Amino acid sequence: MASDELDQRNKLVTNERAKLTATYVNGVAVAVLAVGGLAPVFAQRLPGPIDPSAAIRTALTSLVCIVVSGVLHWMGRSILRGLR
């Protein structure tokens, strides 16, 4: 294999690894949003006794998970900026 071909192959492998990592991080971001950000909100909508302190905890937990999800998504995007 010529040096140029080897360099091209190495770049391709590096890019594919970066895309795979970014996809994984974004998948985790989606899971955090769904499980921690949205599910508690929907669970609060179920009929039953309403506890005001539980509602506040749910809102805070959801907010934290939404922010964490956004940060993870941003990290995935920043990984892709390194593509060559």
Secondary structure, 3 states (H helix, E strand, C coil): CCHHHHHHHHHHHHHHHHHHHHHHHHHHHHHHHHHHHHHHHHHHCCCCCCCHHHHHHHHHHHHHHHHHHHHHHHHHHHHHCCCC
